[in-house]
Amino acid sequence: MPKTIQIRDLDDELYEALRRRAVEARLSVPELLRREAIRLAARPTVEEWLARTSRRPSRIERADVLDALDESRGEWPRADR
């Protein structure tokens, strides 16, 4: 059975931003929020995501990642220049 959610105390700026997004998407504000709630519910929580990704073995070493970052960033500026 469908449920109803009521959100109270939205300030005018927030509601106006939601209304603009709804207009751009050719939706009503409630329909926009319903779709966003569906997307939010489908996403894993941070804890679920971490549990799922921590099980994947990685062949990349931490030092390799740091070396690649250093290489892409270039040389650090020195204070004595």
N, CA, C and O atoms as CSV, one atom per row, in Angstrom:
chain,resi,resn,atom,element,x,y,z
A,1,MET,N,N,0.840,-1.176,0.000
A,1,MET,CA,C,0.000,0.000,0.000
A,1,MET,C,C,0.889,1.243,0.000
A,1,MET,O,O,1.801,1.341,0.820
A,2,PRO,N,N,0.641,2.192,-0.901
A,2,PRO,CA,C,1.460,3.409,-0.967
A,2,PRO,C,C,1.391,4.205,0.335
A,2,PRO,O,O,0.365,4.243,1.014
A,3,LYS,N,N,2.508,4.833,0.654
A,3,LYS,CA,C,2.603,5.671,1.851
A,3,LYS,C,C,2.768,7.125,1.440
A,3,LYS,O,O,3.205,7.422,0.328
A,4,THR,N,N,2.419,8.019,2.337
A,4,THR,CA,C,2.562,9.452,2.110
A,4,THR,C,C,3.594,9.997,3.078
A,4,THR,O,O,3.599,9.644,4.257
A,5,ILE,N,N,4.474,10.865,2.572
A,5,ILE,CA,C,5.474,11.531,3.402
A,5,ILE,C,C,5.226,13.031,3.311
A,5,ILE,O,O,5.025,13.576,2.226
A,6,GLN,N,N,5.244,13.680,4.450
A,6,GLN,CA,C,5.090,15.126,4.481
A,6,GLN,C,C,6.391,15.726,4.998
A,6,GLN,O,O,6.906,15.310,6.036
A,7,ILE,N,N,6.916,16.704,4.270
A,7,ILE,CA,C,8.144,17.368,4.691
A,7,ILE,C,C,7.773,18.772,5.139
A,7,ILE,O,O,7.207,19.552,4.373
A,8,ARG,N,N,8.093,19.081,6.378
A,8,ARG,CA,C,7.740,20.383,6.937
A,8,ARG,C,C,8.946,21.303,6.993
A,8,ARG,O,O,10.093,20.862,6.921
A,9,ASP,N,N,8.665,22.572,7.123
A,9,ASP,CA,C,9.668,23.602,7.386
A,9,ASP,C,C,10.713,23.744,6.291
A,9,ASP,O,O,11.887,23.966,6.587
A,10,LEU,N,N,10.308,23.618,5.034
A,10,LEU,CA,C,11.212,23.931,3.931
A,10,LEU,C,C,11.214,25.443,3.761
A,10,LEU,O,O,10.154,26.065,3.689
A,11,ASP,N,N,12.399,26.033,3.696
A,11,ASP,CA,C,12.411,27.478,3.504
A,11,ASP,C,C,12.055,27.815,2.054
A,11,ASP,O,O,12.088,26.951,1.177
A,12,ASP,N,N,11.720,29.062,1.822
A,12,ASP,CA,C,11.245,29.488,0.502
A,12,ASP,C,C,12.285,29.257,-0.589
A,12,ASP,O,O,11.935,28.858,-1.700
A,13,GLU,N,N,13.560,29.501,-0.285
A,13,GLU,CA,C,14.609,29.319,-1.287
A,13,GLU,C,C,14.726,27.857,-1.703
A,13,GLU,O,O,14.883,27.552,-2.885
A,14,LEU,N,N,14.652,26.969,-0.745
A,14,LEU,CA,C,14.737,25.543,-1.051
A,14,LEU,C,C,13.547,25.112,-1.895
A,14,LEU,O,O,13.718,24.424,-2.901
A,15,TYR,N,N,12.364,25.506,-1.502
A,15,TYR,CA,C,11.187,25.116,-2.269
A,15,TYR,C,C,11.253,25.671,-3.688
A,15,TYR,O,O,10.890,24.982,-4.642
A,16,GLU,N,N,11.715,26.916,-3.831
A,16,GLU,CA,C,11.816,27.517,-5.155
A,16,GLU,C,C,12.818,26.753,-6.017
A,16,GLU,O,O,12.582,26.558,-7.209
A,17,ALA,N,N,13.922,26.323,-5.435
A,17,ALA,CA,C,14.902,25.531,-6.191
A,17,ALA,C,C,14.290,24.203,-6.638
A,17,ALA,O,O,14.504,23.768,-7.769
A,18,LEU,N,N,13.534,23.564,-5.756
A,18,LEU,CA,C,12.859,22.314,-6.119
A,18,LEU,C,C,11.820,22.553,-7.210
A,18,LEU,O,O,11.693,21.762,-8.145
A,19,ARG,N,N,11.087,23.643,-7.081
A,19,ARG,CA,C,10.075,23.968,-8.081
A,19,ARG,C,C,10.708,24.199,-9.451
A,19,ARG,O,O,10.197,23.727,-10.466
A,20,ARG,N,N,11.839,24.936,-9.473
A,20,ARG,CA,C,12.539,25.180,-10.746
A,20,ARG,C,C,13.002,23.869,-11.378
A,20,ARG,O,O,12.848,23.664,-12.582
A,21,ARG,N,N,13.568,22.988,-10.561
A,21,ARG,CA,C,14.010,21.695,-11.092
A,21,ARG,C,C,12.836,20.892,-11.632
A,21,ARG,O,O,12.936,20.251,-12.678
A,22,ALA,N,N,11.739,20.932,-10.917
A,22,ALA,CA,C,10.546,20.204,-11.371
A,22,ALA,C,C,10.055,20.758,-12.706
A,22,ALA,O,O,9.716,19.994,-13.610
A,23,VAL,N,N,10.016,22.074,-12.829
A,23,VAL,CA,C,9.579,22.696,-14.087
A,23,VAL,C,C,10.504,22.281,-15.227
A,23,VAL,O,O,10.037,21.919,-16.308
A,24,GLU,N,N,11.819,22.333,-14.987
A,24,GLU,CA,C,12.784,21.944,-16.024
A,24,GLU,C,C,12.582,20.497,-16.459
A,24,GLU,O,O,12.753,20.163,-17.631
A,25,ALA,N,N,12.219,19.646,-15.509
A,25,ALA,CA,C,12.001,18.223,-15.813
A,25,ALA,C,C,10.567,17.937,-16.257
A,25,ALA,O,O,10.210,16.793,-16.538
A,26,ARG,N,N,9.746,18.998,-16.315
A,26,ARG,CA,C,8.325,18.861,-16.674
A,26,ARG,C,C,7.597,17.922,-15.722
A,26,ARG,O,O,6.827,17.054,-16.134
A,27,LEU,N,N,7.867,18.127,-14.427
A,27,LEU,CA,C,7.242,17.323,-13.383
A,27,LEU,C,C,6.641,18.245,-12.334
A,27,LEU,O,O,6.947,19.436,-12.283
A,28,SER,N,N,5.786,17.677,-11.504
A,28,SER,CA,C,5.337,18.410,-10.324
A,28,SER,C,C,6.406,18.246,-9.244
A,28,SER,O,O,7.240,17.345,-9.333
A,29,VAL,N,N,6.390,19.099,-8.238
A,29,VAL,CA,C,7.350,18.969,-7.138
A,29,VAL,C,C,7.197,17.615,-6.444
A,29,VAL,O,O,8.204,16.951,-6.203
A,30,PRO,N,N,5.978,17.179,-6.115
A,30,PRO,CA,C,5.862,15.849,-5.492
A,30,PRO,C,C,6.414,14.715,-6.363
A,30,PRO,O,O,7.030,13.783,-5.845
A,31,GLU,N,N,6.197,14.787,-7.679
A,31,GLU,CA,C,6.713,13.744,-8.568
A,31,GLU,C,C,8.237,13.790,-8.619
A,31,GLU,O,O,8.883,12.742,-8.628
A,32,LEU,N,N,8.819,14.983,-8.652
A,32,LEU,CA,C,10.272,15.117,-8.620
A,32,LEU,C,C,10.826,14.482,-7.347
A,32,LEU,O,O,11.785,13.713,-7.402
A,33,LEU,N,N,10.231,14.800,-6.212
A,33,LEU,CA,C,10.690,14.254,-4.940
A,33,LEU,C,C,10.484,12.740,-4.858
A,33,LEU,O,O,11.313,12.032,-4.286
A,34,ARG,N,N,9.381,12.242,-5.430
A,34,ARG,CA,C,9.149,10.792,-5.454
A,34,ARG,C,C,10.241,10.089,-6.243
A,34,ARG,O,O,10.752,9.056,-5.812
A,35,ARG,N,N,10.604,10.643,-7.400
A,35,ARG,CA,C,11.667,10.042,-8.210
A,35,ARG,C,C,13.018,10.096,-7.497
A,35,ARG,O,O,13.801,9.148,-7.555
A,36,GLU,N,N,13.278,11.210,-6.828
A,36,GLU,CA,C,14.534,11.325,-6.078
A,36,GLU,C,C,14.563,10.343,-4.909
A,36,GLU,O,O,15.613,9.782,-4.596
A,37,ALA,N,N,13.427,10.136,-4.269
A,37,ALA,CA,C,13.354,9.164,-3.167
A,37,ALA,C,C,13.623,7.752,-3.681
A,37,ALA,O,O,14.283,6.963,-3.004
A,38,ILE,N,N,13.124,7.432,-4.855
A,38,ILE,CA,C,13.373,6.123,-5.461
A,38,ILE,C,C,14.865,5.948,-5.725
A,38,ILE,O,O,15.431,4.892,-5.441
A,39,ARG,N,N,15.506,6.995,-6.276
A,39,ARG,CA,C,16.953,6.925,-6.538
A,39,ARG,C,C,17.741,6.773,-5.237
A,39,ARG,O,O,18.684,5.986,-5.159
A,40,LEU,N,N,17.345,7.533,-4.221
A,40,LEU,CA,C,18.041,7.479,-2.937
A,40,LEU,C,C,17.919,6.095,-2.308
A,40,LEU,O,O,18.897,5.555,-1.792
A,41,ALA,N,N,16.741,5.535,-2.351
A,41,ALA,CA,C,16.511,4.213,-1.755
A,41,ALA,C,C,17.274,3.118,-2.499
A,41,ALA,O,O,17.633,2.103,-1.901
A,42,ALA,N,N,17.522,3.309,-3.782
A,42,ALA,CA,C,18.221,2.299,-4.582
A,42,ALA,C,C,19.730,2.318,-4.349
A,42,ALA,O,O,20.410,1.326,-4.610
A,43,ARG,N,N,20.259,3.445,-3.857
A,43,ARG,CA,C,21.702,3.558,-3.624
A,43,ARG,C,C,22.087,2.829,-2.346
A,43,ARG,O,O,21.341,2.847,-1.366
A,44,PRO,N,N,23.249,2.190,-2.355
A,44,PRO,CA,C,23.691,1.552,-1.109
A,44,PRO,C,C,24.125,2.609,-0.099
A,44,PRO,O,O,24.538,3.705,-0.479
A,45,THR,N,N,24.033,2.284,1.170
A,45,THR,CA,C,24.567,3.177,2.192
A,45,THR,C,C,26.090,3.147,2.096
A,45,THR,O,O,26.654,2.276,1.433
A,46,VAL,N,N,26.743,4.076,2.741
A,46,VAL,CA,C,28.205,4.095,2.746
A,46,VAL,C,C,28.729,2.787,3.332
A,46,VAL,O,O,29.677,2.205,2.807
A,47,GLU,N,N,28.117,2.329,4.413
A,47,GLU,CA,C,28.551,1.093,5.044
A,47,GLU,C,C,28.394,-0.101,4.098
A,47,GLU,O,O,29.275,-0.958,4.031
A,48,GLU,N,N,27.280,-0.161,3.369
A,48,GLU,CA,C,27.069,-1.252,2.417
A,48,GLU,C,C,28.100,-1.199,1.297
A,48,GLU,O,O,28.658,-2.222,0.900
A,49,TRP,N,N,28.346,0.008,0.792
A,49,TRP,CA,C,29.305,0.173,-0.297
A,49,TRP,C,C,30.706,-0.235,0.154
A,49,TRP,O,O,31.414,-0.944,-0.562
A,50,LEU,N,N,31.099,0.214,1.340
A,50,LEU,CA,C,32.428,-0.143,1.846
A,50,LEU,C,C,32.559,-1.651,2.056
A,50,LEU,O,O,33.590,-2.239,1.728
A,51,ALA,N,N,31.524,-2.270,2.598
A,51,ALA,CA,C,31.559,-3.723,2.811
A,51,ALA,C,C,31.677,-4.454,1.483
A,51,ALA,O,O,32.401,-5.444,1.378
A,52,ARG,N,N,30.974,-3.976,0.477
A,52,ARG,CA,C,30.994,-4.626,-0.833
A,52,ARG,C,C,32.337,-4.417,-1.536
A,52,ARG,O,O,32.866,-5.350,-2.141
A,53,THR,N,N,32.888,-3.218,-1.465
A,53,THR,CA,C,34.125,-2.944,-2.198
A,53,THR,C,C,35.362,-3.422,-1.463
A,53,THR,O,O,36.398,-3.647,-2.088
A,54,SER,N,N,35.280,-3.580,-0.164
A,54,SER,CA,C,36.462,-4.022,0.573
A,54,SER,C,C,36.783,-5.491,0.310
A,54,SER,O,O,37.894,-5.941,0.591
A,55,ARG,N,N,35.844,-6.223,-0.214
A,55,ARG,CA,C,36.071,-7.638,-0.501
A,55,ARG,C,C,36.834,-7.850,-1.805
A,55,ARG,O,O,37.343,-8.940,-2.068
A,56,ARG,N,N,36.906,-6.795,-2.618
A,56,ARG,CA,C,37.596,-6.945,-3.898
A,56,ARG,C,C,39.106,-6.844,-3.695
A,56,ARG,O,O,39.593,-5.852,-3.153
A,57,PRO,N,N,39.833,-7.840,-4.114
A,57,PRO,CA,C,41.284,-7.734,-4.000
A,57,PRO,C,C,41.823,-6.753,-5.037
A,57,PRO,O,O,41.276,-6.631,-6.133
A,58,SER,N,N,42.876,-6.071,-4.688
A,58,SER,CA,C,43.496,-5.127,-5.605
A,58,SER,C,C,44.954,-5.510,-5.792
A,58,SER,O,O,45.651,-5.837,-4.832
A,59,ARG,N,N,45.406,-5.466,-7.035
A,59,ARG,CA,C,46.804,-5.757,-7.318
A,59,ARG,C,C,47.633,-4.474,-7.314
A,59,ARG,O,O,48.847,-4.516,-7.513
A,60,ILE,N,N,46.986,-3.352,-7.092
A,60,ILE,CA,C,47.685,-2.066,-7.094
A,60,ILE,C,C,48.130,-1.749,-5.675
A,60,ILE,O,O,47.333,-1.770,-4.737
A,61,GLU,N,N,49.389,-1.461,-5.538
A,61,GLU,CA,C,49.947,-1.123,-4.233
A,61,GLU,C,C,49.751,0.360,-3.949
A,61,GLU,O,O,49.680,1.172,-4.872
A,62,ARG,N,N,49.666,0.702,-2.694
A,62,ARG,CA,C,49.503,2.093,-2.267
A,62,ARG,C,C,50.626,2.965,-2.818
A,62,ARG,O,O,50.382,4.081,-3.277
A,63,ALA,N,N,51.838,2.466,-2.773
A,63,ALA,CA,C,52.986,3.232,-3.261
A,63,ALA,C,C,52.847,3.546,-4.747
A,63,ALA,O,O,53.238,4.626,-5.188
A,64,ASP,N,N,52.291,2.608,-5.528
A,64,ASP,CA,C,52.091,2.846,-6.956
A,64,ASP,C,C,51.094,3.983,-7.188
A,64,ASP,O,O,51.281,4.807,-8.083
A,65,VAL,N,N,50.039,4.020,-6.380
A,65,VAL,CA,C,49.044,5.085,-6.493
A,65,VAL,C,C,49.689,6.424,-6.161
A,65,VAL,O,O,49.497,7.402,-6.884
A,66,LEU,N,N,50.443,6.473,-5.085
A,66,LEU,CA,C,51.096,7.719,-4.685
A,66,LEU,C,C,52.107,8.178,-5.739
A,66,LEU,O,O,52.203,9.371,-6.024
A,67,ASP,N,N,52.853,7.246,-6.314
A,67,ASP,CA,C,53.803,7.594,-7.372
A,67,ASP,C,C,53.082,8.174,-8.588
A,67,ASP,O,O,53.542,9.154,-9.174
A,68,ALA,N,N,51.963,7.577,-8.965
A,68,ALA,CA,C,51.196,8.067,-10.114
A,68,ALA,C,C,50.641,9.463,-9.836
A,68,ALA,O,O,50.642,10.319,-10.720
A,69,LEU,N,N,50.170,9.691,-8.616
A,69,LEU,CA,C,49.679,11.022,-8.262
A,69,LEU,C,C,50.797,12.052,-8.313
A,69,LEU,O,O,50.612,13.146,-8.846
A,70,ASP,N,N,51.955,11.709,-7.762
A,70,ASP,CA,C,53.093,12.629,-7.802
A,70,ASP,C,C,53.483,12.956,-9.234
A,70,ASP,O,O,53.788,14.103,-9.559
A,71,GLU,N,N,53.470,11.939,-10.084
A,71,GLU,CA,C,53.841,12.142,-11.481
A,71,GLU,C,C,52.835,13.055,-12.197
A,71,GLU,O,O,53.230,13.923,-12.975
A,72,SER,N,N,51.560,12.861,-11.938
A,72,SER,CA,C,50.548,13.671,-12.630
A,72,SER,C,C,50.492,15.106,-12.102
A,72,SER,O,O,50.141,16.026,-12.841
A,73,ARG,N,N,50.834,15.299,-10.840
A,73,ARG,CA,C,50.801,16.642,-10.252
A,73,ARG,C,C,52.014,17.467,-10.636
A,73,ARG,O,O,51.948,18.696,-10.651
A,74,GLY,N,N,53.103,16.817,-10.943
A,74,GLY,CA,C,54.325,17.538,-11.273
A,74,GLY,C,C,55.120,17.859,-10.026
A,74,GLY,O,O,54.799,17.430,-8.918
A,75,GLU,N,N,56.160,18.624,-10.247
A,75,GLU,CA,C,57.066,18.960,-9.153
A,75,GLU,C,C,56.419,19.963,-8.208
A,75,GLU,O,O,55.749,20.899,-8.643
A,76,TRP,N,N,56.625,19.757,-6.918
A,76,TRP,CA,C,56.084,20.668,-5.907
A,76,TRP,C,C,56.902,21.960,-5.900
A,76,TRP,O,O,58.124,21.922,-6.052
A,77,PRO,N,N,56.233,23.099,-5.726
A,77,PRO,CA,C,56.990,24.351,-5.631
A,77,PRO,C,C,57.787,24.387,-4.331
A,77,PRO,O,O,57.335,23.905,-3.293
A,78,ARG,N,N,58.983,24.967,-4.411
A,78,ARG,CA,C,59.833,25.040,-3.238
A,78,ARG,C,C,59.694,26.415,-2.606
A,78,ARG,O,O,59.475,27.403,-3.307
A,79,ALA,N,N,59.820,26.482,-1.303
A,79,ALA,CA,C,59.655,27.726,-0.561
A,79,ALA,C,C,60.801,28.681,-0.808
A,79,ALA,O,O,60.626,29.892,-0.668
A,80,ASP,N,N,61.987,28.170,-1.177
A,80,ASP,CA,C,63.146,29.034,-1.334
A,80,ASP,C,C,63.234,29.680,-2.698
A,80,ASP,O,O,64.211,30.377,-2.973
A,81,ARG,N,N,62.269,29.481,-3.553
A,81,ARG,CA,C,62.302,30.092,-4.899
A,81,ARG,C,C,61.653,31.433,-4.919
A,81,ARG,O,O,61.597,32.076,-5.967
